[in-house]
Amino acid sequence: MPVSIVKEKKDSRRIALGAVLFILGAAVYVLTEAISASAWQEPNYRYAYNYISDLGVAGPLTINGREVLSPLAWVMNAGFMAHGLLFALGYLLVLPLLEGKAKFFALAAAVIHGIGNVMIGYFPGVSYDGLSPHLLGAGLAIIGGNLAVILGGVSIRRSRAGLGWSGIGLGIIGIVALGIMVSRIFGHPAVFERLSVYSMTAWDLIFGFTMLLASERILRRK
């Protein structure tokens, strides 16, 4: 078997594994969020009012006027860390399919996102005023993650224009949503916080399933 075909098969399997990690990362994040949110009873957790980070605080505490008590805080904190690691590793594995110098910047941004998410889980949020390890981690995770989405879109735009523009659009939405959340110009900061995070979750699924199908086509062809 020619060396080029062997290499393509290895790359396709590597890409398939990376794609699975992206899909798994989205599933883990959404499930850990839903599970930890469902454990709140008094008061009930409200997606439009409570921040995501509230789910990582065991409490009971009052944070900026909100009553925070997450009985399954460890579940959410594990979800934060898991997504960060899966996201970064996913980018590393699909690197052969990406193009240009942007792919290395995308990987670097994904690693920054991973570091930020580990910090979020390791230092549960108890305050959003002033700089703290949790707040720093949140900034790294959201900015780094959305930049990775944008750069991932840029690096694949030539070969898969629809997928590329989807990544660029989602990343821009995420960063704009973060700016609106911080500025509070429209109120409802928890809603815009979710938009700044769910842009990455959406990319996990869109990018993951597309890469999975692409890797299968390569294997069938060869």
JOMOQUI-V811403 format. One record per residue. N is the residue number from 1. RES is the residue in three letters. PSI is psi in degrees with one decimal (999 if undefined). BURIAL is I if it has 16 or more other C-alpha atoms within 10 Angstrom, else O. Layout:
BEGIN
n=N res=RES psi=PSI burial=BURIAL
n=N res=RES psi=PSI burial=BURIAL
END
This chain:
BEGIN
n=1 res=MET psi=129.3 burial=O
n=2 res=PRO psi=146.9 burial=O
n=3 res=VAL psi=-37.4 burial=O
n=4 res=SER psi=-37.9 burial=O
n=5 res=ILE psi=-40.9 burial=O
n=6 res=VAL psi=-44.1 burial=O
n=7 res=LYS psi=-41.6 burial=O
n=8 res=GLU psi=-39.1 burial=I
n=9 res=LYS psi=-42.2 burial=I
n=10 res=LYS psi=-43.5 burial=O
n=11 res=ASP psi=-39.4 burial=I
n=12 res=SER psi=-38.0 burial=I
n=13 res=ARG psi=-39.1 burial=I
n=14 res=ARG psi=-43.3 burial=I
n=15 res=ILE psi=-40.6 burial=I
n=16 res=ALA psi=-42.1 burial=I
n=17 res=LEU psi=-42.5 burial=I
n=18 res=GLY psi=-41.2 burial=I
n=19 res=ALA psi=-42.4 burial=I
n=20 res=VAL psi=-37.5 burial=I
n=21 res=LEU psi=-37.7 burial=I
n=22 res=PHE psi=-47.7 burial=I
n=23 res=ILE psi=-43.0 burial=I
n=24 res=LEU psi=-39.4 burial=I
n=25 res=GLY psi=-43.8 burial=I
n=26 res=ALA psi=-44.7 burial=I
n=27 res=ALA psi=-44.6 burial=I
n=28 res=VAL psi=-44.4 burial=I
n=29 res=TYR psi=-49.3 burial=I
n=30 res=VAL psi=-40.6 burial=I
n=31 res=LEU psi=-43.7 burial=O
n=32 res=THR psi=-35.2 burial=I
n=33 res=GLU psi=-46.3 burial=I
n=34 res=ALA psi=-41.3 burial=O
n=35 res=ILE psi=-47.3 burial=O
n=36 res=SER psi=-34.2 burial=I
n=37 res=ALA psi=-37.1 burial=I
n=38 res=SER psi=-19.8 burial=O
n=39 res=ALA psi=-16.3 burial=I
n=40 res=TRP psi=130.0 burial=I
n=41 res=GLN psi=-53.4 burial=O
n=42 res=GLU psi=106.8 burial=O
n=43 res=PRO psi=162.4 burial=O
n=44 res=ASN psi=148.0 burial=O
n=45 res=TYR psi=133.4 burial=I
n=46 res=ARG psi=119.9 burial=O
n=47 res=TYR psi=-31.4 burial=O
n=48 res=ALA psi=-7.3 burial=O
n=49 res=TYR psi=-45.6 burial=O
n=50 res=ASN psi=142.1 burial=I
n=51 res=TYR psi=159.1 burial=I
n=52 res=ILE psi=-40.8 burial=I
n=53 res=SER psi=-22.8 burial=I
n=54 res=ASP psi=-30.1 burial=I
n=55 res=LEU psi=-16.6 burial=I
n=56 res=GLY psi=3.0 burial=I
n=57 res=VAL psi=118.1 burial=I
n=58 res=ALA psi=-36.1 burial=I
n=59 res=GLY psi=-157.9 burial=I
n=60 res=PRO psi=137.3 burial=O
n=61 res=LEU psi=160.3 burial=O
n=62 res=THR psi=115.0 burial=O
n=63 res=ILE psi=114.0 burial=O
n=64 res=ASN psi=41.3 burial=O
n=65 res=GLY psi=-7.5 burial=O
n=66 res=ARG psi=136.9 burial=O
n=67 res=GLU psi=121.1 burial=I
n=68 res=VAL psi=123.0 burial=I
n=69 res=LEU psi=103.7 burial=I
n=70 res=SER psi=98.1 burial=I
n=71 res=PRO psi=-29.1 burial=I
n=72 res=LEU psi=47.1 burial=I
n=73 res=ALA psi=-36.4 burial=I
n=74 res=TRP psi=-29.3 burial=I
n=75 res=VAL psi=-47.9 burial=I
n=76 res=MET psi=-41.7 burial=I
n=77 res=ASN psi=-36.8 burial=I
n=78 res=ALA psi=-37.2 burial=I
n=79 res=GLY psi=-41.0 burial=I
n=80 res=PHE psi=-52.7 burial=I
n=81 res=MET psi=-43.7 burial=I
n=82 res=ALA psi=-44.1 burial=I
n=83 res=HIS psi=-42.6 burial=I
n=84 res=GLY psi=-43.5 burial=I
n=85 res=LEU psi=-42.5 burial=I
n=86 res=LEU psi=-38.3 burial=I
n=87 res=PHE psi=-48.4 burial=I
n=88 res=ALA psi=-43.9 burial=I
n=89 res=LEU psi=-36.0 burial=I
n=90 res=GLY psi=-44.6 burial=I
n=91 res=TYR psi=-39.0 burial=I
n=92 res=LEU psi=-40.7 burial=I
n=93 res=LEU psi=-34.2 burial=I
n=94 res=VAL psi=4.6 burial=I
n=95 res=LEU psi=-37.4 burial=I
n=96 res=PRO psi=-23.2 burial=O
n=97 res=LEU psi=-15.3 burial=I
n=98 res=LEU psi=163.8 burial=I
n=99 res=GLU psi=153.8 burial=I
n=100 res=GLY psi=-179.1 burial=O
n=101 res=LYS psi=-22.3 burial=O
n=102 res=ALA psi=-27.5 burial=I
n=103 res=LYS psi=-32.5 burial=I
n=104 res=PHE psi=-35.2 burial=I
n=105 res=PHE psi=-34.8 burial=I
n=106 res=ALA psi=-43.3 burial=I
n=107 res=LEU psi=-43.1 burial=I
n=108 res=ALA psi=-42.6 burial=I
n=109 res=ALA psi=-36.7 burial=I
n=110 res=ALA psi=-37.4 burial=I
n=111 res=VAL psi=-41.0 burial=I
n=112 res=ILE psi=-42.3 burial=I
n=113 res=HIS psi=-44.0 burial=I
n=114 res=GLY psi=-44.2 burial=I
n=115 res=ILE psi=-44.0 burial=I
n=116 res=GLY psi=-42.9 burial=I
n=117 res=ASN psi=-35.8 burial=I
n=118 res=VAL psi=-39.9 burial=I
n=119 res=MET psi=-40.2 burial=I
n=120 res=ILE psi=-46.1 burial=I
n=121 res=GLY psi=-33.9 burial=I
n=122 res=TYR psi=-30.3 burial=I
n=123 res=PHE psi=80.7 burial=I
n=124 res=PRO psi=141.8 burial=I
n=125 res=GLY psi=129.3 burial=I
n=126 res=VAL psi=-6.2 burial=I
n=127 res=SER psi=145.3 burial=O
n=128 res=TYR psi=14.3 burial=O
n=129 res=ASP psi=125.3 burial=O
n=130 res=GLY psi=166.8 burial=O
n=131 res=LEU psi=130.9 burial=O
n=132 res=SER psi=162.4 burial=O
n=133 res=PRO psi=-37.4 burial=O
n=134 res=HIS psi=-46.4 burial=I
n=135 res=LEU psi=-39.3 burial=I
n=136 res=LEU psi=-44.1 burial=O
n=137 res=GLY psi=-40.1 burial=I
n=138 res=ALA psi=-41.8 burial=I
n=139 res=GLY psi=-45.2 burial=I
n=140 res=LEU psi=-41.9 burial=I
n=141 res=ALA psi=-47.6 burial=I
n=142 res=ILE psi=-46.0 burial=I
n=143 res=ILE psi=-47.0 burial=I
n=144 res=GLY psi=-42.7 burial=I
n=145 res=GLY psi=-45.3 burial=I
n=146 res=ASN psi=-32.3 burial=I
n=147 res=LEU psi=-37.7 burial=I
n=148 res=ALA psi=-36.4 burial=I
n=149 res=VAL psi=-46.8 burial=I
n=150 res=ILE psi=-48.9 burial=I
n=151 res=LEU psi=-32.7 burial=I
n=152 res=GLY psi=-40.3 burial=I
n=153 res=GLY psi=-42.6 burial=I
n=154 res=VAL psi=-40.7 burial=I
n=155 res=SER psi=-11.2 burial=I
n=156 res=ILE psi=5.1 burial=I
n=157 res=ARG psi=-34.1 burial=I
n=158 res=ARG psi=-41.6 burial=O
n=159 res=SER psi=-29.0 burial=O
n=160 res=ARG psi=83.3 burial=O
n=161 res=ALA psi=-44.4 burial=O
n=162 res=GLY psi=-45.5 burial=O
n=163 res=LEU psi=-41.9 burial=I
n=164 res=GLY psi=-47.5 burial=I
n=165 res=TRP psi=-29.6 burial=I
n=166 res=SER psi=-43.9 burial=I
n=167 res=GLY psi=-44.8 burial=I
n=168 res=ILE psi=-44.3 burial=I
n=169 res=GLY psi=-44.7 burial=I
n=170 res=LEU psi=-42.9 burial=I
n=171 res=GLY psi=-40.6 burial=I
n=172 res=ILE psi=-42.8 burial=I
n=173 res=ILE psi=-43.4 burial=I
n=174 res=GLY psi=-44.5 burial=I
n=175 res=ILE psi=-40.1 burial=I
n=176 res=VAL psi=-42.3 burial=O
n=177 res=ALA psi=-38.8 burial=I
n=178 res=LEU psi=-43.8 burial=I
n=179 res=GLY psi=-40.0 burial=I
n=180 res=ILE psi=-39.2 burial=I
n=181 res=MET psi=-45.7 burial=I
n=182 res=VAL psi=-41.1 burial=O
n=183 res=SER psi=-24.0 burial=O
n=184 res=ARG psi=28.9 burial=O
n=185 res=ILE psi=-25.3 burial=O
n=186 res=PHE psi=4.6 burial=O
n=187 res=GLY psi=-168.0 burial=O
n=188 res=HIS psi=54.3 burial=O
n=189 res=PRO psi=-31.5 burial=I
n=190 res=ALA psi=-33.5 burial=I
n=191 res=VAL psi=-46.4 burial=I
n=192 res=PHE psi=-28.7 burial=I
n=193 res=GLU psi=-43.5 burial=I
n=194 res=ARG psi=-39.7 burial=I
n=195 res=LEU psi=-37.3 burial=I
n=196 res=SER psi=-20.4 burial=I
n=197 res=VAL psi=-40.6 burial=I
n=198 res=TYR psi=-17.9 burial=I
n=199 res=SER psi=-36.4 burial=I
n=200 res=MET psi=-39.6 burial=I
n=201 res=THR psi=-41.8 burial=I
n=202 res=ALA psi=-41.8 burial=I
n=203 res=TRP psi=-40.4 burial=I
n=204 res=ASP psi=-48.2 burial=I
n=205 res=LEU psi=-48.6 burial=I
n=206 res=ILE psi=-49.8 burial=I
n=207 res=PHE psi=-43.9 burial=I
n=208 res=GLY psi=-50.2 burial=I
n=209 res=PHE psi=-37.0 burial=I
n=210 res=THR psi=-44.0 burial=O
n=211 res=MET psi=-34.0 burial=I
n=212 res=LEU psi=-44.5 burial=I
n=213 res=LEU psi=-38.5 burial=O
n=214 res=ALA psi=-41.8 burial=I
n=215 res=SER psi=-36.3 burial=I
n=216 res=GLU psi=-39.2 burial=O
n=217 res=ARG psi=-38.4 burial=O
n=218 res=ILE psi=-44.8 burial=O
n=219 res=LEU psi=-41.4 burial=O
n=220 res=ARG psi=-38.8 burial=O
n=221 res=ARG psi=-36.2 burial=O
n=222 res=LYS psi=999 burial=O
END
